[in-house]
Amino acid sequence: MFGVADHDASTIEELLGGIPLAGFFAAGEIGPIAGRNALHGFTASMALFVDDME
């Protein structure tokens, strides 16, 4: 879609400076729009893994 492989993951890595990241792409995600649930197509979910700084 963006003309290069791993566009989303590369952008996040650039913004966060190499913090470990895991994620996946999905065909859809259910979430609210204007107070009603809707199916959002071609979504991505990510989780960041960081040490507790305190």
mmCIF file of the N, C-alpha and C atoms, coordinates in Angstrom:
data_MODEL
# 
_entry.id   MODEL 
# 
loop_
_atom_site.group_PDB 
_atom_site.id 
_atom_site.type_symbol 
_atom_site.label_atom_id 
_atom_site.label_alt_id 
_atom_site.label_comp_id 
_atom_site.label_asym_id 
_atom_site.label_entity_id 
_atom_site.label_seq_id 
_atom_site.pdbx_PDB_ins_code 
_atom_site.Cartn_x 
_atom_site.Cartn_y 
_atom_site.Cartn_z 
_atom_site.occupancy 
_atom_site.B_iso_or_equiv 
_atom_site.pdbx_formal_charge 
_atom_site.auth_seq_id 
_atom_site.auth_comp_id 
_atom_site.auth_asym_id 
_atom_site.auth_atom_id 
_atom_site.pdbx_PDB_model_num 
ATOM 1   N N  . MET A 1 1  ? 0.816   -1.189 0.000  1.00 0.00 ? 1  MET A N  1 
ATOM 2   C CA . MET A 1 1  ? 0.000   0.000  0.000  1.00 0.00 ? 1  MET A CA 1 
ATOM 3   C C  . MET A 1 1  ? 0.867   1.263  0.000  1.00 0.00 ? 1  MET A C  1 
ATOM 4   N N  . PHE A 1 2  ? 2.011   1.249  0.710  1.00 0.00 ? 2  PHE A N  1 
ATOM 5   C CA . PHE A 1 2  ? 2.857   2.436  0.787  1.00 0.00 ? 2  PHE A CA 1 
ATOM 6   C C  . PHE A 1 2  ? 4.069   2.356  -0.132 1.00 0.00 ? 2  PHE A C  1 
ATOM 7   N N  . GLY A 1 3  ? 4.178   1.284  -0.914 1.00 0.00 ? 3  GLY A N  1 
ATOM 8   C CA . GLY A 1 3  ? 5.276   1.158  -1.856 1.00 0.00 ? 3  GLY A CA 1 
ATOM 9   C C  . GLY A 1 3  ? 6.556   0.581  -1.285 1.00 0.00 ? 3  GLY A C  1 
ATOM 10  N N  . VAL A 1 4  ? 6.621   0.351  0.027  1.00 0.00 ? 4  VAL A N  1 
ATOM 11  C CA . VAL A 1 4  ? 7.790   -0.261 0.666  1.00 0.00 ? 4  VAL A CA 1 
ATOM 12  C C  . VAL A 1 4  ? 7.314   -1.285 1.689  1.00 0.00 ? 4  VAL A C  1 
ATOM 13  N N  . ALA A 1 5  ? 8.135   -2.303 1.896  1.00 0.00 ? 5  ALA A N  1 
ATOM 14  C CA . ALA A 1 5  ? 7.786   -3.340 2.875  1.00 0.00 ? 5  ALA A CA 1 
ATOM 15  C C  . ALA A 1 5  ? 7.915   -2.806 4.300  1.00 0.00 ? 5  ALA A C  1 
ATOM 16  N N  . ASP A 1 6  ? 7.054   -3.284 5.187  1.00 0.00 ? 6  ASP A N  1 
ATOM 17  C CA . ASP A 1 6  ? 7.122   -2.972 6.625  1.00 0.00 ? 6  ASP A CA 1 
ATOM 18  C C  . ASP A 1 6  ? 7.036   -1.482 6.937  1.00 0.00 ? 6  ASP A C  1 
ATOM 19  N N  . HIS A 1 7  ? 6.262   -0.745 6.158  1.00 0.00 ? 7  HIS A N  1 
ATOM 20  C CA . HIS A 1 7  ? 6.146   0.705  6.347  1.00 0.00 ? 7  HIS A CA 1 
ATOM 21  C C  . HIS A 1 7  ? 5.716   1.065  7.763  1.00 0.00 ? 7  HIS A C  1 
ATOM 22  N N  . ASP A 1 8  ? 4.674   0.412  8.281  1.00 0.00 ? 8  ASP A N  1 
ATOM 23  C CA . ASP A 1 8  ? 4.158   0.739  9.615  1.00 0.00 ? 8  ASP A CA 1 
ATOM 24  C C  . ASP A 1 8  ? 5.192   0.464  10.698 1.00 0.00 ? 8  ASP A C  1 
ATOM 25  N N  . ALA A 1 9  ? 5.766   -0.736 10.694 1.00 0.00 ? 9  ALA A N  1 
ATOM 26  C CA . ALA A 1 9  ? 6.745   -1.106 11.719 1.00 0.00 ? 9  ALA A CA 1 
ATOM 27  C C  . ALA A 1 9  ? 7.990   -0.226 11.642 1.00 0.00 ? 9  ALA A C  1 
ATOM 28  N N  . SER A 1 10 ? 8.438   0.092  10.447 1.00 0.00 ? 10 SER A N  1 
ATOM 29  C CA . SER A 1 10 ? 9.614   0.955  10.284 1.00 0.00 ? 10 SER A CA 1 
ATOM 30  C C  . SER A 1 10 ? 9.360   2.355  10.822 1.00 0.00 ? 10 SER A C  1 
ATOM 31  N N  . THR A 1 11 ? 8.178   2.890  10.586 1.00 0.00 ? 11 THR A N  1 
ATOM 32  C CA . THR A 1 11 ? 7.833   4.221  11.087 1.00 0.00 ? 11 THR A CA 1 
ATOM 33  C C  . THR A 1 11 ? 7.815   4.243  12.609 1.00 0.00 ? 11 THR A C  1 
ATOM 34  N N  . ILE A 1 12 ? 7.197   3.230  13.229 1.00 0.00 ? 12 ILE A N  1 
ATOM 35  C CA . ILE A 1 12 ? 7.157   3.151  14.692 1.00 0.00 ? 12 ILE A CA 1 
ATOM 36  C C  . ILE A 1 12 ? 8.567   3.021  15.254 1.00 0.00 ? 12 ILE A C  1 
ATOM 37  N N  . GLU A 1 13 ? 9.403   2.180  14.637 1.00 0.00 ? 13 GLU A N  1 
ATOM 38  C CA . GLU A 1 13 ? 10.778  2.010  15.103 1.00 0.00 ? 13 GLU A CA 1 
ATOM 39  C C  . GLU A 1 13 ? 11.554  3.328  15.032 1.00 0.00 ? 13 GLU A C  1 
ATOM 40  N N  . GLU A 1 14 ? 11.378  4.075  13.966 1.00 0.00 ? 14 GLU A N  1 
ATOM 41  C CA . GLU A 1 14 ? 12.048  5.374  13.833 1.00 0.00 ? 14 GLU A CA 1 
ATOM 42  C C  . GLU A 1 14 ? 11.598  6.344  14.920 1.00 0.00 ? 14 GLU A C  1 
ATOM 43  N N  . LEU A 1 15 ? 10.302  6.367  15.224 1.00 0.00 ? 15 LEU A N  1 
ATOM 44  C CA . LEU A 1 15 ? 9.764   7.302  16.212 1.00 0.00 ? 15 LEU A CA 1 
ATOM 45  C C  . LEU A 1 15 ? 10.135  6.935  17.642 1.00 0.00 ? 15 LEU A C  1 
ATOM 46  N N  . LEU A 1 16 ? 10.240  5.631  17.942 1.00 0.00 ? 16 LEU A N  1 
ATOM 47  C CA . LEU A 1 16 ? 10.471  5.196  19.318 1.00 0.00 ? 16 LEU A CA 1 
ATOM 48  C C  . LEU A 1 16 ? 11.912  4.785  19.593 1.00 0.00 ? 16 LEU A C  1 
ATOM 49  N N  . GLY A 1 17 ? 12.764  4.817  18.600 1.00 0.00 ? 17 GLY A N  1 
ATOM 50  C CA . GLY A 1 17 ? 14.172  4.567  18.826 1.00 0.00 ? 17 GLY A CA 1 
ATOM 51  C C  . GLY A 1 17 ? 14.551  3.129  19.143 1.00 0.00 ? 17 GLY A C  1 
ATOM 52  N N  . GLY A 1 18 ? 13.923  2.165  18.527 1.00 0.00 ? 18 GLY A N  1 
ATOM 53  C CA . GLY A 1 18 ? 14.359  0.783  18.679 1.00 0.00 ? 18 GLY A CA 1 
ATOM 54  C C  . GLY A 1 18 ? 13.813  0.033  19.878 1.00 0.00 ? 18 GLY A C  1 
ATOM 55  N N  . ILE A 1 19 ? 12.745  0.515  20.510 1.00 0.00 ? 19 ILE A N  1 
ATOM 56  C CA . ILE A 1 19 ? 12.106  -0.220 21.603 1.00 0.00 ? 19 ILE A CA 1 
ATOM 57  C C  . ILE A 1 19 ? 11.539  -1.519 21.029 1.00 0.00 ? 19 ILE A C  1 
ATOM 58  N N  . PRO A 1 20 ? 11.736  -2.676 21.721 1.00 0.00 ? 20 PRO A N  1 
ATOM 59  C CA . PRO A 1 20 ? 11.184  -3.936 21.206 1.00 0.00 ? 20 PRO A CA 1 
ATOM 60  C C  . PRO A 1 20 ? 9.683   -3.829 20.941 1.00 0.00 ? 20 PRO A C  1 
ATOM 61  N N  . LEU A 1 21 ? 9.257   -4.376 19.824 1.00 0.00 ? 21 LEU A N  1 
ATOM 62  C CA . LEU A 1 21 ? 7.888   -4.231 19.356 1.00 0.00 ? 21 LEU A CA 1 
ATOM 63  C C  . LEU A 1 21 ? 7.396   -5.557 18.794 1.00 0.00 ? 21 LEU A C  1 
ATOM 64  N N  . ALA A 1 22 ? 6.165   -5.908 19.093 1.00 0.00 ? 22 ALA A N  1 
ATOM 65  C CA . ALA A 1 22 ? 5.519   -7.081 18.490 1.00 0.00 ? 22 ALA A CA 1 
ATOM 66  C C  . ALA A 1 22 ? 4.166   -6.636 17.971 1.00 0.00 ? 22 ALA A C  1 
ATOM 67  N N  . GLY A 1 23 ? 3.712   -7.260 16.906 1.00 0.00 ? 23 GLY A N  1 
ATOM 68  C CA . GLY A 1 23 ? 2.408   -6.881 16.375 1.00 0.00 ? 23 GLY A CA 1 
ATOM 69  C C  . GLY A 1 23 ? 1.962   -7.791 15.264 1.00 0.00 ? 23 GLY A C  1 
ATOM 70  N N  . PHE A 1 24 ? 0.784   -7.514 14.747 1.00 0.00 ? 24 PHE A N  1 
ATOM 71  C CA . PHE A 1 24 ? 0.260   -8.294 13.637 1.00 0.00 ? 24 PHE A CA 1 
ATOM 72  C C  . PHE A 1 24 ? -0.740  -7.459 12.854 1.00 0.00 ? 24 PHE A C  1 
ATOM 73  N N  . PHE A 1 25 ? -0.910  -7.825 11.609 1.00 0.00 ? 25 PHE A N  1 
ATOM 74  C CA . PHE A 1 25 ? -1.918  -7.208 10.760 1.00 0.00 ? 25 PHE A CA 1 
ATOM 75  C C  . PHE A 1 25 ? -3.151  -8.098 10.763 1.00 0.00 ? 25 PHE A C  1 
ATOM 76  N N  . ALA A 1 26 ? -4.319  -7.518 10.649 1.00 0.00 ? 26 ALA A N  1 
ATOM 77  C CA . ALA A 1 26 ? -5.566  -8.280 10.660 1.00 0.00 ? 26 ALA A CA 1 
ATOM 78  C C  . ALA A 1 26 ? -6.475  -7.809 9.529  1.00 0.00 ? 26 ALA A C  1 
ATOM 79  N N  . ALA A 1 27 ? -7.418  -8.655 9.174  1.00 0.00 ? 27 ALA A N  1 
ATOM 80  C CA . ALA A 1 27 ? -8.365  -8.304 8.125  1.00 0.00 ? 27 ALA A CA 1 
ATOM 81  C C  . ALA A 1 27 ? -9.407  -7.309 8.625  1.00 0.00 ? 27 ALA A C  1 
ATOM 82  N N  . GLY A 1 28 ? -9.551  -7.190 9.941  1.00 0.00 ? 28 GLY A N  1 
ATOM 83  C CA . GLY A 1 28 ? -10.517 -6.242 10.475 1.00 0.00 ? 28 GLY A CA 1 
ATOM 84  C C  . GLY A 1 28 ? -10.488 -6.175 11.986 1.00 0.00 ? 28 GLY A C  1 
ATOM 85  N N  . GLU A 1 29 ? -11.058 -5.128 12.513 1.00 0.00 ? 29 GLU A N  1 
ATOM 86  C CA . GLU A 1 29 ? -11.120 -4.879 13.949 1.00 0.00 ? 29 GLU A CA 1 
ATOM 87  C C  . GLU A 1 29 ? -12.459 -4.211 14.228 1.00 0.00 ? 29 GLU A C  1 
ATOM 88  N N  . ILE A 1 30 ? -13.118 -4.630 15.303 1.00 0.00 ? 30 ILE A N  1 
ATOM 89  C CA . ILE A 1 30 ? -14.394 -4.021 15.673 1.00 0.00 ? 30 ILE A CA 1 
ATOM 90  C C  . ILE A 1 30 ? -14.132 -2.912 16.677 1.00 0.00 ? 30 ILE A C  1 
ATOM 91  N N  . GLY A 1 31 ? -14.634 -1.719 16.397 1.00 0.00 ? 31 GLY A N  1 
ATOM 92  C CA . GLY A 1 31 ? -14.447 -0.581 17.286 1.00 0.00 ? 31 GLY A CA 1 
ATOM 93  C C  . GLY A 1 31 ? -15.490 0.485  17.027 1.00 0.00 ? 31 GLY A C  1 
ATOM 94  N N  . PRO A 1 32 ? -15.618 1.426  17.979 1.00 0.00 ? 32 PRO A N  1 
ATOM 95  C CA . PRO A 1 32 ? -16.675 2.431  17.874 1.00 0.00 ? 32 PRO A CA 1 
ATOM 96  C C  . PRO A 1 32 ? -16.359 3.560  16.885 1.00 0.00 ? 32 PRO A C  1 
ATOM 97  N N  . ILE A 1 33 ? -17.406 4.001  16.215 1.00 0.00 ? 33 ILE A N  1 
ATOM 98  C CA . ILE A 1 33 ? -17.392 5.227  15.405 1.00 0.00 ? 33 ILE A CA 1 
ATOM 99  C C  . ILE A 1 33 ? -18.713 5.926  15.690 1.00 0.00 ? 33 ILE A C  1 
ATOM 100 N N  . ALA A 1 34 ? -18.644 7.143  16.183 1.00 0.00 ? 34 ALA A N  1 
ATOM 101 C CA . ALA A 1 34 ? -19.840 7.946  16.459 1.00 0.00 ? 34 ALA A CA 1 
ATOM 102 C C  . ALA A 1 34 ? -20.854 7.185  17.322 1.00 0.00 ? 34 ALA A C  1 
ATOM 103 N N  . GLY A 1 35 ? -20.346 6.478  18.343 1.00 0.00 ? 35 GLY A N  1 
ATOM 104 C CA . GLY A 1 35 ? -21.230 5.799  19.282 1.00 0.00 ? 35 GLY A CA 1 
ATOM 105 C C  . GLY A 1 35 ? -21.771 4.460  18.825 1.00 0.00 ? 35 GLY A C  1 
ATOM 106 N N  . ARG A 1 36 ? -21.361 3.981  17.661 1.00 0.00 ? 36 ARG A N  1 
ATOM 107 C CA . ARG A 1 36 ? -21.812 2.678  17.145 1.00 0.00 ? 36 ARG A CA 1 
ATOM 108 C C  . ARG A 1 36 ? -20.596 1.840  16.784 1.00 0.00 ? 36 ARG A C  1 
ATOM 109 N N  . ASN A 1 37 ? -20.697 0.540  16.990 1.00 0.00 ? 37 ASN A N  1 
ATOM 110 C CA . ASN A 1 37 ? -19.609 -0.351 16.610 1.00 0.00 ? 37 ASN A CA 1 
ATOM 111 C C  . ASN A 1 37 ? -19.572 -0.533 15.102 1.00 0.00 ? 37 ASN A C  1 
ATOM 112 N N  . ALA A 1 38 ? -18.367 -0.607 14.560 1.00 0.00 ? 38 ALA A N  1 
ATOM 113 C CA . ALA A 1 38 ? -18.178 -0.791 13.125 1.00 0.00 ? 38 ALA A CA 1 
ATOM 114 C C  . ALA A 1 38 ? -16.960 -1.676 12.899 1.00 0.00 ? 38 ALA A C  1 
ATOM 115 N N  . LEU A 1 39 ? -16.893 -2.299 11.738 1.00 0.00 ? 39 LEU A N  1 
ATOM 116 C CA . LEU A 1 39 ? -15.740 -3.104 11.366 1.00 0.00 ? 39 LEU A CA 1 
ATOM 117 C C  . LEU A 1 39 ? -14.761 -2.222 10.592 1.00 0.00 ? 39 LEU A C  1 
ATOM 118 N N  . HIS A 1 40 ? -13.568 -2.063 11.133 1.00 0.00 ? 40 HIS A N  1 
ATOM 119 C CA . HIS A 1 40 ? -12.506 -1.296 10.480 1.00 0.00 ? 40 HIS A CA 1 
ATOM 120 C C  . HIS A 1 40 ? -11.651 -2.292 9.703  1.00 0.00 ? 40 HIS A C  1 
ATOM 121 N N  . GLY A 1 41 ? -11.452 -2.079 8.425  1.00 0.00 ? 41 GLY A N  1 
ATOM 122 C CA . GLY A 1 41 ? -10.716 -3.025 7.599  1.00 0.00 ? 41 GLY A CA 1 
ATOM 123 C C  . GLY A 1 41 ? -9.216  -2.807 7.623  1.00 0.00 ? 41 GLY A C  1 
ATOM 124 N N  . PHE A 1 42 ? -8.468  -3.908 7.485  1.00 0.00 ? 42 PHE A N  1 
ATOM 125 C CA . PHE A 1 42 ? -7.010  -3.898 7.359  1.00 0.00 ? 42 PHE A CA 1 
ATOM 126 C C  . PHE A 1 42 ? -6.346  -3.100 8.478  1.00 0.00 ? 42 PHE A C  1 
ATOM 127 N N  . THR A 1 43 ? -6.473  -3.598 9.697  1.00 0.00 ? 43 THR A N  1 
ATOM 128 C CA . THR A 1 43 ? -5.932  -2.922 10.865 1.00 0.00 ? 43 THR A CA 1 
ATOM 129 C C  . THR A 1 43 ? -4.633  -3.570 11.323 1.00 0.00 ? 43 THR A C  1 
ATOM 130 N N  . ALA A 1 44 ? -3.934  -2.918 12.219 1.00 0.00 ? 44 ALA A N  1 
ATOM 131 C CA . ALA A 1 44 ? -2.715  -3.462 12.819 1.00 0.00 ? 44 ALA A CA 1 
ATOM 132 C C  . ALA A 1 44 ? -2.772  -3.243 14.321 1.00 0.00 ? 44 ALA A C  1 
ATOM 133 N N  . SER A 1 45 ? -2.270  -4.211 15.055 1.00 0.00 ? 45 SER A N  1 
ATOM 134 C CA . SER A 1 45 ? -2.162  -4.095 16.511 1.00 0.00 ? 45 SER A CA 1 
ATOM 135 C C  . SER A 1 45 ? -0.698  -4.232 16.880 1.00 0.00 ? 45 SER A C  1 
ATOM 136 N N  . MET A 1 46 ? -0.250  -3.429 17.850 1.00 0.00 ? 46 MET A N  1 
ATOM 137 C CA . MET A 1 46 ? 1.143   -3.472 18.279 1.00 0.00 ? 46 MET A CA 1 
ATOM 138 C C  . MET A 1 46 ? 1.219   -3.440 19.790 1.00 0.00 ? 46 MET A C  1 
ATOM 139 N N  . ALA A 1 47 ? 2.260   -4.061 20.339 1.00 0.00 ? 47 ALA A N  1 
ATOM 140 C CA . ALA A 1 47 ? 2.539   -4.010 21.770 1.00 0.00 ? 47 ALA A CA 1 
ATOM 141 C C  . ALA A 1 47 ? 3.995   -3.601 21.951 1.00 0.00 ? 47 ALA A C  1 
ATOM 142 N N  . LEU A 1 48 ? 4.225   -2.678 22.856 1.00 0.00 ? 48 LEU A N  1 
ATOM 143 C CA . LEU A 1 48 ? 5.583   -2.233 23.168 1.00 0.00 ? 48 LEU A CA 1 
ATOM 144 C C  . LEU A 1 48 ? 6.047   -2.927 24.432 1.00 0.00 ? 48 LEU A C  1 
ATOM 145 N N  . PHE A 1 49 ? 7.311   -3.339 24.477 1.00 0.00 ? 49 PHE A N  1 
ATOM 146 C CA . PHE A 1 49 ? 7.881   -4.010 25.637 1.00 0.00 ? 49 PHE A CA 1 
ATOM 147 C C  . PHE A 1 49 ? 9.008   -3.144 26.191 1.00 0.00 ? 49 PHE A C  1 
ATOM 148 N N  . VAL A 1 50 ? 8.795   -2.576 27.374 1.00 0.00 ? 50 VAL A N  1 
ATOM 149 C CA . VAL A 1 50 ? 9.803   -1.725 28.007 1.00 0.00 ? 50 VAL A CA 1 
ATOM 150 C C  . VAL A 1 50 ? 9.973   -2.139 29.462 1.00 0.00 ? 50 VAL A C  1 
ATOM 151 N N  . ASP A 1 51 ? 11.170  -1.918 30.007 1.00 0.00 ? 51 ASP A N  1 
ATOM 152 C CA . ASP A 1 51 ? 11.428  -2.170 31.419 1.00 0.00 ? 51 ASP A CA 1 
ATOM 153 C C  . ASP A 1 51 ? 10.786  -1.083 32.254 1.00 0.00 ? 51 ASP A C  1 
ATOM 154 N N  . ASP A 1 52 ? 10.374  -1.449 33.450 1.00 0.00 ? 52 ASP A N  1 
ATOM 155 C CA . ASP A 1 52 ? 9.850   -0.464 34.394 1.00 0.00 ? 52 ASP A CA 1 
ATOM 156 C C  . ASP A 1 52 ? 11.017  0.413  34.843 1.00 0.00 ? 52 ASP A C  1 
ATOM 157 N N  . MET A 1 53 ? 10.913  1.691  34.628 1.00 0.00 ? 53 MET A N  1 
ATOM 158 C CA . MET A 1 53 ? 12.006  2.620  34.915 1.00 0.00 ? 53 MET A CA 1 
ATOM 159 C C  . MET A 1 53 ? 12.136  2.950  36.394 1.00 0.00 ? 53 MET A C  1 
ATOM 160 N N  . GLU A 1 54 ? 11.151  2.604  37.205 1.00 0.00 ? 54 GLU A N  1 
ATOM 161 C CA . GLU A 1 54 ? 11.203  2.970  38.622 1.00 0.00 ? 54 GLU A CA 1 
ATOM 162 C C  . GLU A 1 54 ? 11.736  1.840  39.455 1.00 0.00 ? 54 GLU A C  1 
# 
